[in-house]
Amino acid sequence: MDMTAFKKYKFPIPPLEIQQEIVKILDAFTELNTELNTELNTELKARKKQYQYYQNMLLDFNDINSNHKDAKIKSYPKRLKTLLQTLAPEGVEFRKLGEVCEIIRGKRVTKKEILDKGKYPVVSGGIGFMGYLNEYNREENTITIAQYGTAGFVNWQNQKFWANDVCFSAIPKETLINRYLYYVLTNMQNYLYSISNRSAIPYSISSNNIMQITIPIPPLEIQQEIVKILDQFSILTTDLLAGIPAEIKARKKQYEYYREKLLTFKPLTPHKEVKK
């Protein structure tokens, strides 16, 4: 900071009574704004937790299998409960991922080949995109798992893309619905992190470790119903999660607007001397 210029800066000095009133208004506004932000952030955390709870509940069939009971032991949505009682009265089958899914590694591209702008994103070992290319090697609606970097991170690619050599693609066989597998794997996200090698940098996970994961495989109709429920819930949650930060941002902008208005004064006009 240029202290010389700062010392020359002229601050508005209204009468003390006006200063006190401005402080009173801004303090009240700050308190309301803080309370609102706290409530919105609490709501944000609660919705995330609620979504995680329902996802886990819908994808966890251990209770049914271990107790040899039907879906009545859980508070499933009505149609899903009926499907479970009808199609899987004795429980659901669990199989290793490698038996029902292919794990395919991507193809290496160099930094020189990467474009800042292009038709198709390049998915690598991170959460976001590495850059872009004008060609692709994977179709849209593909599950990806990072091999290095954020090793084990599961994502859903809703457009055609280039899978780099540190990106696995999970391609399910006919016994699995693609989107269902995505939800199963994201529900096991922490487990995927735990089976990755985090003793060296960058972190890594092997395709063999991924293929050894055991997952539930209910009948296709049940998978479809679970996908339908979680897709709807995901849309609602995404809209809410986007809306809350937007509301916080709007309140902050509103506060800054009123603060600026309250602290902006017309400069005092010097009195002119009266000629005698």
Order of alpha helices (4+ residues) and beta strands (2+ residues): alpha-alpha-alpha-alpha-beta-alpha-beta-beta-beta-beta-beta-beta-beta-alpha-alpha-alpha-beta-alpha
